[in-house]
């Protein structure tokens, strides 16, 4: 299952720990990096793999799904749309991207972005990116 119910500070602390443990730099993606990865060079994600609320609330969007389920985008990323929204950083601070099980299917998209206060909640998670290069 996606890791939820942790704060933004805890996600950042994990990235710092992972960096120190592996000697590779890990961090939250920027808004631009997240969208680039989610869109997978224009191939995007299949509409059938979104885990957002369908009209009537049946089938999709009823609960978080395991991170190993659903189809991949062309770069192998799963659940970039729906399931758990993900923190990103940008010039305006921290926000979330991709939507969650609480968002309507019609609004879930790669471009969906919302402000977020960084507090732990049941539908927010994160992905980390690893900087390119040799370990330090």
C-alpha positions in Angstrom: 0.0 0.0 0.0 1.2 3.5 -0.5 2.7 5.0 2.7 0.2 7.5 4.0 -0.5 9.2 7.4 3.0 10.6 7.6 3.9 14.3 7.4 5.9 16.1 4.8 8.6 16.6 7.4 8.7 12.8 7.9 8.9 12.2 4.1 11.8 14.7 3.9 13.5 13.1 6.9 13.3 9.7 5.2 14.8 11.1 2.0 17.7 12.5 4.1 18.1 9.2 5.9 18.1 7.3 2.5 20.7 9.8 1.1 23.0 9.2 4.1 22.5 5.4 4.1 23.1 4.9 0.3 25.4 7.9 -0.5 23.0 8.7 -3.4 21.0 11.9 -3.2 17.3 11.4 -2.8 14.6 14.1 -2.6 11.0 14.9 -3.4 10.5 15.8 -7.1 9.8 19.3 -8.2 6.5 19.9 -9.8 8.0 19.9 -13.3 9.9 16.6 -12.6 6.8 14.9 -11.3 4.7 15.9 -14.3 7.5 14.8 -16.7 7.7 11.4 -15.1 3.9 10.9 -14.8 3.4 11.9 -18.5 6.2 9.5 -19.6 7.2 11.6 -22.6 3.6 12.1 -23.8 2.4 8.5 -23.4 0.8 9.2 -20.0 -1.2 6.7 -18.0 -4.1 4.7 -19.2 -7.5 6.0 -18.1 -8.5 2.6 -16.9 -5.7 2.7 -14.3 -6.8 5.8 -12.5 -7.9 5.0 -8.9 -10.3 8.0 -8.4 -14.0 8.1 -7.5 -16.3 7.0 -10.2 -19.9 8.3 -10.3 -21.8 6.5 -7.6 -18.5 5.6 -5.9 -18.4 2.0 -7.1 -15.4 0.0 -8.3 -12.8 2.7 -8.4 -11.9 5.1 -5.7 -13.4 3.1 -2.8 -10.0 2.4 -1.2 -6.3 2.7 -1.7 -4.8 0.0 -3.9 -1.4 -1.7 -3.5 1.4 0.1 -5.2 2.1 -3.0 -7.3 -1.4 -3.1 -8.9 -2.7 -1.3 -12.0 -1.0 -0.7 -15.3 2.3 1.1 -15.7 2.9 4.2 -17.7 5.5 3.7 -20.5 8.3 4.3 -18.0 7.1 1.8 -15.5 5.4 4.1 -12.9 2.1 2.9 -11.4 -0.7 4.9 -9.9 0.5 8.3 -11.0 -3.1 9.3 -11.2 -5.4 8.8 -8.2 -4.8 6.3 -5.4 -2.7 8.5 -3.1 -1.8 12.1 -4.1 1.9 12.9 -4.0 3.9 15.8 -2.6 6.0 17.9 -5.0 8.0 21.0 -4.5 7.9 24.2 -6.6 8.4 27.9 -6.5 5.1 28.3 -4.7 6.1 25.8 -2.0 4.8 22.3 -1.5 1.7 21.0 -3.2 0.2 17.6 -4.2 -0.2 16.1 -7.7 -2.2 13.4 -9.4 -5.3 13.3 -7.3 -6.4 10.7 -4.8 -9.3 8.3 -4.1 -11.2 11.3 -2.8 -11.1 13.1 -6.2 -13.7 12.6 -8.8 -12.7 10.5 -11.8 -13.5 13.4 -14.2 -11.0 15.7 -12.5 -8.2 13.2 -12.0 -5.4 13.9 -14.4 -1.7 14.5 -14.7 -2.3 18.2 -14.4 -4.4 18.0 -11.2 -2.5 20.0 -8.5 -3.6 21.2 -5.1 -2.0 23.1 -2.3 -1.1 21.1 0.8 -0.2 22.0 4.3 2.2 19.2 4.8 0.2 17.5 7.6 -0.3 13.8 7.6 -3.5 12.5 6.1 -4.9 9.2 4.8 -4.6 10.0 1.0 -1.2 11.8 0.7 2.0 10.0 -0.1 5.3 10.7 -1.9 7.8 9.4 -4.5 11.4 10.2 -4.3 13.8 10.8 -7.1 17.5 9.9 -7.0 19.9 12.4 -8.4 22.0 11.2 -11.3 25.6 10.6 -10.6 28.0 8.6 -8.5 27.5 8.1 -4.8 29.3 10.7 -2.7 
